[in-house]
Structures are given as structure tokens and as C-alpha cells.
Amino acid sequence: MNPADLPPQLHLDGALRGEALLAAVRAIAQGPLAAQVEAIDRTGYYPCAELHQLAAVGAMSAHLDSTAGPADYGLAIRAMAEASRVCGATGFMMWCQAVCGLYLQQSGNPALVGDVLQRHANGAGMGGTALSNPMKSYAQIESLLLKATPVEGGYLVSGTLPWVSNLGPDHYCGAIAAVVEADGTAGSAAPREVMFLLRCDAPGVEMRECPSFSAMEGTGTSARRHKAHFIGTTEIMADPTRPFIARIRAAFVMLQCGMAVGVTQGAIDTMWAVEAQLGHVNQFLEDRPDALQAELDALTARVMQLAQTPFDTSTEFFIDVLDARAHGAELCLRAAQSALMHQGARGYLMSSDVQRRVRESHFVAIVTPAIKHLRKEIARLSTEEMPA
């Protein structure tokens, strides 16, 4: 089914648009969220209340078609950036929630685009994305970890995913499994996958704690073990999966730019914070705040242009999206490193915002698709576009 043929848009009570939405996100980020940043980063506090506040004003549903207005990917990215400017972990969870909403709305499955999507957009339902392994699989970096065996009425899914974020006992995520026969072999020469909604509290699904991270402890990240977990037609998002992924891949990657823009802006903010006291010596450092701000503003403008056509499926467009995402990660690393140099000894304190942003910038650079993954895909797609 084509999503355009589905009836009724989402009704989002209280959802804001445009500058009103960004102002509301800014108030939440600089108020209740800022008060919890250390707990999120250091002690693993999951900011459930703060995420619900962000959802209530429409911060994680601006990219979805609704009665509040048409889908606006640029607005969704800017909202994510406002939160990431204060807390990169929360910006990441906003991305998880946003892409899960993308999967639901684009699935075309009436069982998923009704009440399930409505609750998700309002924040009554919270979800993540288990597509790190599949995205690496499609890039031939690793093999698919989940296997789906066809049975009457659906599939039985087994396997383990080591890292899935924004999860809790009553949460869910979008996942992909390779379709295999009962003996574990592929049923045909052409590989095939199925994408589905995976609920954390479903029979045959087990959550396991992950080792401690250097940052992002409060992101609700856990390992997922699946043993003969049944998925029926009401949970299926795409079957086969590859045409669906081809349609949403640019939007998936593009939304991550909100994290990079926000963490970079937060790093620049801390550089300006010491300019009055240390500018006389910081002037001799490379990557000064004014130069970084100009580069960030240019990147943001580029991303806003790309966000006008998030479902452009051309290879050239996807290369541009991958390149913008890579630029964002690299700029984030440079800005966080420079912020540490500008702050000096005070930036070396474990309690410093700069220390947290250095670690957050590392996450922006390694979260799927990581910089090396992005560069690999750009090289592959560029070769396909321009054969020898």
C-alpha cells in the first residue's frame, strides 16, 4: 500500500510548528533537561519526563504528516539540534523516536499507521531503531544478526542484537531480519529481508544490559535476544525490505544531522563563554569560534536545503546526504576538541560540559553510519555513478 493512499493524518493536540516549536524545545532543553544532563551522562538516568515534554510540543513528530501541518524535516532537525546543544544523549533519543515514527508512517500498514502511530507521535508510545546491524549489512560491513523463518500467518524471529537504544520494558523498535528456511538456509538465490515492529515485552524477546559506555549512559540502550519470536501481519513494516529502505534511507541519515549540528553548537558556545577571559591567548589557536560558527552555519543551510526533499531516491542526492552527515561528524569532532583547548584546565575537569561534549562528539562520529561507513558508501556509490 502506498502511504499517500492512507486516510486521516495524525491529530496532534498541542503540537507546535515553526519558531514556536523551536522556542518550546529551547525552553525544555535549557530548563528541565539541563538540570538532568549530568545524571543522563554519568549515572544512566533515562530522561523519560523530558522526552515526553518534547513529544508533547511536537519536537519528535514535525517530520510526520499531521493535522498540525505537513511533514517538515528541516524543522525536525532544528528541534533535535536545540536539544543536542544542551544534551547530545537526548538529541540521539529524539532521533531514535523520530526514525521509528518514520518507519511507522511509511510502512503503509493500516495496523501501524492508526493508533500505534498516533500514540508514538504524541509520546504515549516510545520507540527505537534496531537498524544499525542491517545498515552495516547492506554496506557489506557485517552480516544480518536476526533470522526470520516463514510460518503460517507470519515469521518466527531468532537472533541477538547487541546495541539498541531508546528502549524500555514497554517500548518497541523497528527491526530487520533475513528470511531463511527452517534449516537456516536462504530460500532463494536472491537475499530477502522482512522489517517489522518489535515490542520489548513480547513473548520470545529478552532485554540484556550492555557494558558501560564512555558517554550516553542514559540512552536506554540494551542488547536484545530473540528466540522464536512470532511476528504477524499487524507488525510488518516492509516485506520485502530493500525497496522500503531505498525510499527512506536519505531521511534516516539526514535526521542524524540534528545531533551533529547541536553538539557542535554547544561546543562553540563554551568557546565563546571564555573569550572575555582567555581571548588574548586563545587567539593563537586554530579553529576559532567565529570560523567554526561560519562553517556550521553553512553546513546547516546545506542540510536545510536537502531536507526539502527527504524522499529523493536518486543516488546523487543520497551521496549529498551522506557527505553532509560526514561533514557534520567531522566538524563536531573538531569543535569539541577546540572547545577543550579554548577552555584549558577548566575544560579538563570531569564535571565540565566540554568533557561531556568531547565524548558526545565521539558518539556522533561512530554511531551508525559512522564516518568510515559513510566514506565507504560514498566511494561505492560514486563509482557506480561514474563507471570507468
C-alpha beads as a LAMMPS data file, in Angstrom:
LAMMPS data file: protein, C-alpha beads

388 atoms
387 bonds

1 atom types
1 bond types

-500.0 500.0 xlo xhi
-500.0 500.0 ylo yhi
-500.0 500.0 zlo zhi

Masses

1 110.0

Atoms # bond

1 1 1 0.000 0.000 0.000
2 1 1 1.186 3.500 -0.833
3 1 1 1.333 5.713 2.308
4 1 1 -0.219 8.511 0.234
5 1 1 -3.391 6.400 -0.082
6 1 1 -3.857 6.133 3.672
7 1 1 -6.693 8.137 5.241
8 1 1 -6.589 10.611 8.053
9 1 1 -3.480 12.443 9.050
10 1 1 -2.318 12.395 12.630
11 1 1 -4.171 14.599 15.056
12 1 1 -1.571 16.047 17.425
13 1 1 -3.097 18.042 20.236
14 1 1 -0.710 20.713 21.484
15 1 1 1.848 20.218 18.700
16 1 1 3.558 23.435 17.644
17 1 1 5.196 24.418 14.369
18 1 1 7.944 26.727 13.184
19 1 1 9.608 29.145 15.577
20 1 1 7.017 28.418 18.274
21 1 1 8.121 24.788 18.333
22 1 1 11.804 25.708 18.467
23 1 1 11.159 28.166 21.314
24 1 1 9.328 25.467 23.264
25 1 1 12.140 22.962 22.698
26 1 1 14.708 25.555 23.732
27 1 1 12.832 26.208 26.987
28 1 1 12.679 22.485 27.803
29 1 1 16.329 21.955 26.857
30 1 1 17.665 24.871 28.875
31 1 1 15.357 24.192 31.830
32 1 1 14.406 20.681 32.968
33 1 1 16.745 18.895 30.544
34 1 1 19.803 20.952 31.512
35 1 1 19.130 20.080 35.156
36 1 1 19.439 16.361 34.323
37 1 1 22.374 16.375 31.896
38 1 1 24.938 15.087 34.401
39 1 1 22.602 12.328 35.581
40 1 1 21.916 11.278 31.981
41 1 1 25.615 11.209 31.113
42 1 1 27.115 9.788 34.291
43 1 1 24.527 7.750 36.185
44 1 1 22.349 6.422 33.369
45 1 1 19.222 8.438 34.120
46 1 1 16.738 7.916 31.271
47 1 1 15.001 11.302 30.742
48 1 1 11.508 9.890 30.310
49 1 1 9.715 13.008 31.623
50 1 1 11.810 15.339 29.484
51 1 1 11.268 13.230 26.355
52 1 1 7.527 13.275 26.972
53 1 1 7.642 17.074 27.255
54 1 1 9.485 17.277 23.945
55 1 1 6.989 14.919 22.326
56 1 1 4.042 16.922 23.677
57 1 1 5.126 20.076 21.823
58 1 1 5.758 18.133 18.601
59 1 1 9.558 18.044 18.676
60 1 1 9.759 14.412 17.566
61 1 1 6.864 14.417 15.102
62 1 1 7.488 17.543 12.999
63 1 1 8.700 15.284 10.172
64 1 1 5.383 13.403 10.066
65 1 1 2.338 14.468 8.080
66 1 1 -0.330 15.556 10.558
67 1 1 -3.150 17.990 11.165
68 1 1 -0.559 20.264 12.775
69 1 1 0.976 20.729 9.330
70 1 1 2.767 18.886 6.527
71 1 1 5.953 16.954 7.192
72 1 1 8.867 19.331 7.848
73 1 1 12.212 17.568 8.063
74 1 1 14.097 20.820 8.408
75 1 1 12.061 21.722 11.490
76 1 1 12.595 18.264 12.990
77 1 1 16.362 18.583 12.502
78 1 1 16.436 22.067 14.036
79 1 1 14.411 20.851 17.041
80 1 1 16.840 17.962 17.541
81 1 1 19.735 20.407 17.313
82 1 1 18.254 22.611 20.060
83 1 1 18.129 19.655 22.459
84 1 1 21.535 18.291 21.370
85 1 1 23.060 21.705 22.041
86 1 1 22.376 21.002 25.717
87 1 1 22.426 17.187 25.821
88 1 1 23.683 15.031 22.981
89 1 1 22.197 11.877 24.511
90 1 1 18.703 13.363 24.440
91 1 1 19.221 14.520 20.861
92 1 1 20.138 10.952 19.964
93 1 1 16.986 9.579 21.607
94 1 1 14.931 12.168 19.718
95 1 1 16.451 10.766 16.533
96 1 1 15.565 7.203 17.609
97 1 1 11.962 8.241 18.262
98 1 1 11.790 10.242 15.035
99 1 1 13.043 7.464 12.759
100 1 1 10.761 4.929 14.411
101 1 1 7.876 7.282 13.560
102 1 1 9.242 7.447 10.008
103 1 1 9.118 3.640 9.759
104 1 1 5.550 3.506 11.074
105 1 1 4.144 6.197 8.780
106 1 1 5.950 4.983 5.681
107 1 1 5.058 1.322 6.273
108 1 1 1.637 1.640 4.671
109 1 1 0.352 -0.992 7.139
110 1 1 -3.094 0.107 8.436
111 1 1 -2.369 -1.658 11.737
112 1 1 0.645 0.621 12.295
113 1 1 -0.459 3.984 10.891
114 1 1 -3.538 4.285 13.101
115 1 1 -3.493 4.280 16.892
116 1 1 0.089 2.967 17.072
117 1 1 1.444 5.916 15.096
118 1 1 -0.835 8.371 16.911
119 1 1 0.430 7.253 20.315
120 1 1 4.005 7.285 19.059
121 1 1 3.744 10.839 17.710
122 1 1 2.235 12.068 20.976
123 1 1 4.930 10.367 23.035
124 1 1 2.495 7.945 24.674
125 1 1 4.436 5.233 22.885
126 1 1 8.232 5.322 22.754
127 1 1 10.379 3.545 20.213
128 1 1 13.876 2.981 18.933
129 1 1 15.584 1.724 15.844
130 1 1 17.382 -1.608 15.513
131 1 1 18.750 -0.844 12.057
132 1 1 22.430 -0.409 12.923
133 1 1 23.227 -4.011 12.030
134 1 1 21.036 -4.065 8.870
135 1 1 22.542 -0.819 7.576
136 1 1 26.022 -2.287 8.047
137 1 1 24.844 -5.467 6.377
138 1 1 23.612 -3.592 3.310
139 1 1 27.028 -1.902 3.166
140 1 1 28.710 -5.332 3.376
141 1 1 30.363 -4.487 6.685
142 1 1 28.746 -7.281 8.715
143 1 1 26.086 -9.997 8.378
144 1 1 22.451 -9.729 9.457
145 1 1 22.069 -10.978 13.015
146 1 1 18.325 -11.684 13.048
147 1 1 16.800 -14.561 11.084
148 1 1 13.106 -14.897 10.210
149 1 1 11.602 -18.290 9.365
150 1 1 8.271 -18.220 7.491
151 1 1 5.369 -19.858 9.339
152 1 1 1.615 -19.705 8.919
153 1 1 0.476 -16.106 9.424
154 1 1 3.952 -14.564 9.700
155 1 1 7.500 -15.364 10.803
156 1 1 9.456 -16.695 13.764
157 1 1 12.426 -14.425 14.525
158 1 1 15.586 -15.503 16.350
159 1 1 18.962 -13.897 16.995
160 1 1 20.640 -11.257 19.159
161 1 1 21.211 -7.547 18.596
162 1 1 23.958 -6.093 20.839
163 1 1 23.039 -2.385 20.755
164 1 1 19.513 -0.952 20.508
165 1 1 18.681 2.441 22.034
166 1 1 15.689 4.347 23.432
167 1 1 14.198 1.155 24.831
168 1 1 12.360 0.228 28.000
169 1 1 10.067 -2.587 29.146
170 1 1 7.048 -1.116 27.334
171 1 1 8.924 0.326 24.331
172 1 1 9.386 -1.020 20.808
173 1 1 11.639 -0.617 17.784
174 1 1 11.829 -1.198 14.055
175 1 1 13.932 -4.249 13.160
176 1 1 15.010 -6.235 10.104
177 1 1 15.621 -9.977 9.793
178 1 1 16.933 -12.122 6.957
179 1 1 14.274 -14.532 5.689
180 1 1 15.534 -18.128 5.898
181 1 1 14.093 -21.615 5.676
182 1 1 13.579 -23.820 8.731
183 1 1 17.049 -25.314 8.249
184 1 1 18.604 -21.829 8.388
185 1 1 19.385 -21.556 4.693
186 1 1 18.194 -18.829 2.340
187 1 1 15.083 -19.878 0.480
188 1 1 16.208 -18.429 -2.853
189 1 1 19.283 -17.164 -4.646
190 1 1 18.269 -13.529 -4.071
191 1 1 18.524 -12.416 -0.429
192 1 1 15.303 -11.198 1.160
193 1 1 14.545 -9.479 4.438
194 1 1 11.447 -8.538 6.408
195 1 1 11.101 -5.369 8.510
196 1 1 8.769 -5.310 11.479
197 1 1 7.775 -3.626 14.728
198 1 1 9.433 -5.425 17.631
199 1 1 7.901 -4.933 21.087
200 1 1 10.167 -5.260 24.117
201 1 1 7.524 -7.021 26.225
202 1 1 6.576 -9.587 23.558
203 1 1 6.970 -13.357 24.164
204 1 1 10.354 -14.614 22.997
205 1 1 12.076 -11.217 23.468
206 1 1 14.656 -10.696 26.201
207 1 1 16.478 -7.456 27.111
208 1 1 20.011 -7.570 28.492
209 1 1 22.171 -4.827 29.951
210 1 1 25.098 -3.507 27.912
211 1 1 28.580 -2.737 29.258
212 1 1 29.028 0.836 30.485
213 1 1 29.679 3.439 27.802
214 1 1 32.090 6.358 27.975
215 1 1 29.077 8.608 27.341
216 1 1 25.372 8.327 26.503
217 1 1 24.684 6.088 29.516
218 1 1 21.099 7.335 29.827
219 1 1 20.011 6.432 26.304
220 1 1 18.057 3.301 27.205
221 1 1 20.498 1.119 25.263
222 1 1 20.349 -2.644 25.720
223 1 1 21.041 -5.920 23.966
224 1 1 18.044 -7.801 22.574
225 1 1 17.801 -11.595 22.407
226 1 1 15.024 -13.126 20.318
227 1 1 14.051 -16.790 20.426
228 1 1 11.245 -17.971 18.139
229 1 1 9.510 -14.614 18.489
230 1 1 6.378 -14.568 16.321
231 1 1 5.585 -11.548 14.166
232 1 1 2.318 -11.394 12.266
233 1 1 0.919 -9.165 9.563
234 1 1 -0.030 -6.432 12.045
235 1 1 3.666 -5.893 12.903
236 1 1 5.156 -5.984 9.408
237 1 1 6.551 -2.690 8.105
238 1 1 8.020 -3.954 4.834
239 1 1 8.211 -7.313 3.073
240 1 1 10.471 -7.342 1.117
241 1 1 12.537 -4.684 2.836
242 1 1 15.019 -3.342 0.295
243 1 1 12.608 -1.128 -1.711
244 1 1 11.412 0.369 1.593
245 1 1 14.962 1.103 2.749
246 1 1 15.790 2.666 -0.628
247 1 1 12.855 5.050 -0.102
248 1 1 13.637 6.100 3.474
249 1 1 17.447 5.867 3.630
250 1 1 18.130 9.542 2.891
251 1 1 15.594 10.668 5.522
252 1 1 17.091 8.201 8.045
253 1 1 20.619 9.588 7.644
254 1 1 19.567 13.215 7.200
255 1 1 17.766 13.361 10.551
256 1 1 21.033 12.490 12.319
257 1 1 22.445 15.844 11.242
258 1 1 20.424 17.389 14.064
259 1 1 22.716 15.713 16.600
260 1 1 25.880 16.885 14.854
261 1 1 24.651 20.471 14.485
262 1 1 23.511 20.665 18.110
263 1 1 26.619 19.184 19.758
264 1 1 28.819 21.375 17.554
265 1 1 26.855 24.474 18.525
266 1 1 27.143 23.565 22.196
267 1 1 30.922 23.284 21.822
268 1 1 31.110 26.684 20.124
269 1 1 29.016 28.163 22.942
270 1 1 31.600 27.027 25.507
271 1 1 34.370 28.622 23.452
272 1 1 32.610 31.984 23.478
273 1 1 31.978 31.587 27.221
274 1 1 35.705 32.061 27.976
275 1 1 36.516 34.551 25.230
276 1 1 36.475 37.574 27.537
277 1 1 38.962 35.989 29.955
278 1 1 41.116 33.921 27.610
279 1 1 40.692 35.503 24.183
280 1 1 44.084 37.212 24.393
281 1 1 45.800 33.801 24.319
282 1 1 43.097 31.720 22.602
283 1 1 43.522 33.887 19.510
284 1 1 46.592 31.782 18.703
285 1 1 44.584 28.547 18.500
286 1 1 43.266 27.063 15.287
287 1 1 39.506 26.520 14.786
288 1 1 38.386 29.711 16.484
289 1 1 34.676 30.052 17.372
290 1 1 33.852 32.574 14.637
291 1 1 35.362 30.336 11.928
292 1 1 33.642 27.229 13.302
293 1 1 30.329 29.111 13.509
294 1 1 30.589 30.170 9.878
295 1 1 31.295 26.585 8.823
296 1 1 28.430 25.277 10.949
297 1 1 26.013 27.864 9.558
298 1 1 26.961 26.871 6.007
299 1 1 26.507 23.175 6.815
300 1 1 23.140 23.853 8.458
301 1 1 21.962 25.763 5.394
302 1 1 23.054 22.849 3.215
303 1 1 21.152 20.363 5.385
304 1 1 18.043 22.566 5.334
305 1 1 18.168 22.518 1.536
306 1 1 18.458 18.716 1.491
307 1 1 15.597 18.464 3.992
308 1 1 13.182 19.918 1.455
309 1 1 13.199 16.627 -0.494
310 1 1 13.865 13.860 2.075
311 1 1 12.442 11.104 -0.148
312 1 1 14.521 11.840 -3.236
313 1 1 15.753 8.345 -4.130
314 1 1 18.444 9.363 -6.620
315 1 1 21.980 8.173 -5.958
316 1 1 23.360 11.680 -6.410
317 1 1 21.045 13.036 -3.708
318 1 1 21.927 10.235 -1.298
319 1 1 25.641 10.905 -1.801
320 1 1 24.993 14.557 -0.909
321 1 1 23.170 13.466 2.263
322 1 1 25.974 11.077 3.245
323 1 1 28.548 13.803 2.622
324 1 1 26.646 16.333 4.754
325 1 1 26.355 13.777 7.556
326 1 1 30.103 13.024 7.364
327 1 1 30.914 16.744 7.368
328 1 1 28.726 17.167 10.441
329 1 1 30.532 14.402 12.328
330 1 1 33.976 15.726 11.404
331 1 1 33.027 19.304 12.324
332 1 1 31.605 18.048 15.628
333 1 1 34.916 16.370 16.492
334 1 1 36.915 19.486 15.611
335 1 1 34.620 21.821 17.547
336 1 1 34.633 19.689 20.698
337 1 1 38.411 19.319 20.583
338 1 1 38.866 23.032 20.032
339 1 1 36.474 23.825 22.876
340 1 1 38.713 21.809 25.194
341 1 1 41.766 23.775 24.048
342 1 1 39.917 27.090 24.474
343 1 1 38.706 26.237 27.973
344 1 1 42.100 24.997 29.114
345 1 1 42.373 23.425 32.572
346 1 1 38.736 24.163 33.473
347 1 1 37.708 22.123 30.438
348 1 1 39.694 19.179 31.740
349 1 1 37.533 18.826 34.842
350 1 1 35.290 15.760 34.667
351 1 1 32.345 17.966 35.638
352 1 1 32.947 20.269 32.653
353 1 1 30.403 20.483 29.840
354 1 1 33.384 20.372 27.491
355 1 1 34.419 16.918 28.683
356 1 1 30.930 15.607 28.048
357 1 1 30.797 17.172 24.589
358 1 1 34.133 15.649 23.630
359 1 1 32.663 12.232 24.401
360 1 1 29.378 13.095 22.695
361 1 1 31.269 14.144 19.579
362 1 1 32.944 10.732 19.522
363 1 1 29.486 9.158 19.557
364 1 1 28.298 11.330 16.653
365 1 1 31.319 10.086 14.723
366 1 1 30.829 6.348 15.426
367 1 1 27.052 5.865 15.595
368 1 1 25.736 4.087 12.503
369 1 1 26.528 5.228 9.916
370 1 1 29.978 6.009 11.308
371 1 1 32.429 8.230 9.430
372 1 1 34.200 5.193 7.948
373 1 1 30.835 3.691 6.926
374 1 1 29.803 6.997 5.312
375 1 1 33.055 7.287 3.379
376 1 1 32.818 3.659 2.242
377 1 1 29.289 4.205 0.903
378 1 1 30.201 7.494 -0.777
379 1 1 33.106 5.790 -2.536
380 1 1 30.956 2.828 -3.616
381 1 1 28.056 4.947 -4.861
382 1 1 30.357 7.389 -6.632
383 1 1 31.984 4.515 -8.508
384 1 1 28.583 3.177 -9.514
385 1 1 27.517 6.627 -10.682
386 1 1 30.677 7.204 -12.692
387 1 1 31.931 3.845 -14.012
388 1 1 35.365 3.676 -15.536

Bonds

1 1 1 2
2 1 2 3
3 1 3 4
4 1 4 5
5 1 5 6
6 1 6 7
7 1 7 8
8 1 8 9
9 1 9 10
10 1 10 11
11 1 11 12
12 1 12 13
13 1 13 14
14 1 14 15
15 1 15 16
16 1 16 17
17 1 17 18
18 1 18 19
19 1 19 20
20 1 20 21
21 1 21 22
22 1 22 23
23 1 23 24
24 1 24 25
25 1 25 26
26 1 26 27
27 1 27 28
28 1 28 29
29 1 29 30
30 1 30 31
31 1 31 32
32 1 32 33
33 1 33 34
34 1 34 35
35 1 35 36
36 1 36 37
37 1 37 38
38 1 38 39
39 1 39 40
40 1 40 41
41 1 41 42
42 1 42 43
43 1 43 44
44 1 44 45
45 1 45 46
46 1 46 47
47 1 47 48
48 1 48 49
49 1 49 50
50 1 50 51
51 1 51 52
52 1 52 53
53 1 53 54
54 1 54 55
55 1 55 56
56 1 56 57
57 1 57 58
58 1 58 59
59 1 59 60
60 1 60 61
61 1 61 62
62 1 62 63
63 1 63 64
64 1 64 65
65 1 65 66
66 1 66 67
67 1 67 68
68 1 68 69
69 1 69 70
70 1 70 71
71 1 71 72
72 1 72 73
73 1 73 74
74 1 74 75
75 1 75 76
76 1 76 77
77 1 77 78
78 1 78 79
79 1 79 80
80 1 80 81
81 1 81 82
82 1 82 83
83 1 83 84
84 1 84 85
85 1 85 86
86 1 86 87
87 1 87 88
88 1 88 89
89 1 89 90
90 1 90 91
91 1 91 92
92 1 92 93
93 1 93 94
94 1 94 95
95 1 95 96
96 1 96 97
97 1 97 98
98 1 98 99
99 1 99 100
100 1 100 101
101 1 101 102
102 1 102 103
103 1 103 104
104 1 104 105
105 1 105 106
106 1 106 107
107 1 107 108
108 1 108 109
109 1 109 110
110 1 110 111
111 1 111 112
112 1 112 113
113 1 113 114
114 1 114 115
115 1 115 116
116 1 116 117
117 1 117 118
118 1 118 119
119 1 119 120
120 1 120 121
121 1 121 122
122 1 122 123
123 1 123 124
124 1 124 125
125 1 125 126
126 1 126 127
127 1 127 128
128 1 128 129
129 1 129 130
130 1 130 131
131 1 131 132
132 1 132 133
133 1 133 134
134 1 134 135
135 1 135 136
136 1 136 137
137 1 137 138
138 1 138 139
139 1 139 140
140 1 140 141
141 1 141 142
142 1 142 143
143 1 143 144
144 1 144 145
145 1 145 146
146 1 146 147
147 1 147 148
148 1 148 149
149 1 149 150
150 1 150 151
151 1 151 152
152 1 152 153
153 1 153 154
154 1 154 155
155 1 155 156
156 1 156 157
157 1 157 158
158 1 158 159
159 1 159 160
160 1 160 161
161 1 161 162
162 1 162 163
163 1 163 164
164 1 164 165
165 1 165 166
166 1 166 167
167 1 167 168
168 1 168 169
169 1 169 170
170 1 170 171
171 1 171 172
172 1 172 173
173 1 173 174
174 1 174 175
175 1 175 176
176 1 176 177
177 1 177 178
178 1 178 179
179 1 179 180
180 1 180 181
181 1 181 182
182 1 182 183
183 1 183 184
184 1 184 185
185 1 185 186
186 1 186 187
187 1 187 188
188 1 188 189
189 1 189 190
190 1 190 191
191 1 191 192
192 1 192 193
193 1 193 194
194 1 194 195
195 1 195 196
196 1 196 197
197 1 197 198
198 1 198 199
199 1 199 200
200 1 200 201
201 1 201 202
202 1 202 203
203 1 203 204
204 1 204 205
205 1 205 206
206 1 206 207
207 1 207 208
208 1 208 209
209 1 209 210
210 1 210 211
211 1 211 212
212 1 212 213
213 1 213 214
214 1 214 215
215 1 215 216
216 1 216 217
217 1 217 218
218 1 218 219
219 1 219 220
220 1 220 221
221 1 221 222
222 1 222 223
223 1 223 224
224 1 224 225
225 1 225 226
226 1 226 227
227 1 227 228
228 1 228 229
229 1 229 230
230 1 230 231
231 1 231 232
232 1 232 233
233 1 233 234
234 1 234 235
235 1 235 236
236 1 236 237
237 1 237 238
238 1 238 239
239 1 239 240
240 1 240 241
241 1 241 242
242 1 242 243
243 1 243 244
244 1 244 245
245 1 245 246
246 1 246 247
247 1 247 248
248 1 248 249
249 1 249 250
250 1 250 251
251 1 251 252
252 1 252 253
253 1 253 254
254 1 254 255
255 1 255 256
256 1 256 257
257 1 257 258
258 1 258 259
259 1 259 260
260 1 260 261
261 1 261 262
262 1 262 263
263 1 263 264
264 1 264 265
265 1 265 266
266 1 266 267
267 1 267 268
268 1 268 269
269 1 269 270
270 1 270 271
271 1 271 272
272 1 272 273
273 1 273 274
274 1 274 275
275 1 275 276
276 1 276 277
277 1 277 278
278 1 278 279
279 1 279 280
280 1 280 281
281 1 281 282
282 1 282 283
283 1 283 284
284 1 284 285
285 1 285 286
286 1 286 287
287 1 287 288
288 1 288 289
289 1 289 290
290 1 290 291
291 1 291 292
292 1 292 293
293 1 293 294
294 1 294 295
295 1 295 296
296 1 296 297
297 1 297 298
298 1 298 299
299 1 299 300
300 1 300 301
301 1 301 302
302 1 302 303
303 1 303 304
304 1 304 305
305 1 305 306
306 1 306 307
307 1 307 308
308 1 308 309
309 1 309 310
310 1 310 311
311 1 311 312
312 1 312 313
313 1 313 314
314 1 314 315
315 1 315 316
316 1 316 317
317 1 317 318
318 1 318 319
319 1 319 320
320 1 320 321
321 1 321 322
322 1 322 323
323 1 323 324
324 1 324 325
325 1 325 326
326 1 326 327
327 1 327 328
328 1 328 329
329 1 329 330
330 1 330 331
331 1 331 332
332 1 332 333
333 1 333 334
334 1 334 335
335 1 335 336
336 1 336 337
337 1 337 338
338 1 338 339
339 1 339 340
340 1 340 341
341 1 341 342
342 1 342 343
343 1 343 344
344 1 344 345
345 1 345 346
346 1 346 347
347 1 347 348
348 1 348 349
349 1 349 350
350 1 350 351
351 1 351 352
352 1 352 353
353 1 353 354
354 1 354 355
355 1 355 356
356 1 356 357
357 1 357 358
358 1 358 359
359 1 359 360
360 1 360 361
361 1 361 362
362 1 362 363
363 1 363 364
364 1 364 365
365 1 365 366
366 1 366 367
367 1 367 368
368 1 368 369
369 1 369 370
370 1 370 371
371 1 371 372
372 1 372 373
373 1 373 374
374 1 374 375
375 1 375 376
376 1 376 377
377 1 377 378
378 1 378 379
379 1 379 380
380 1 380 381
381 1 381 382
382 1 382 383
383 1 383 384
384 1 384 385
385 1 385 386
386 1 386 387
387 1 387 388
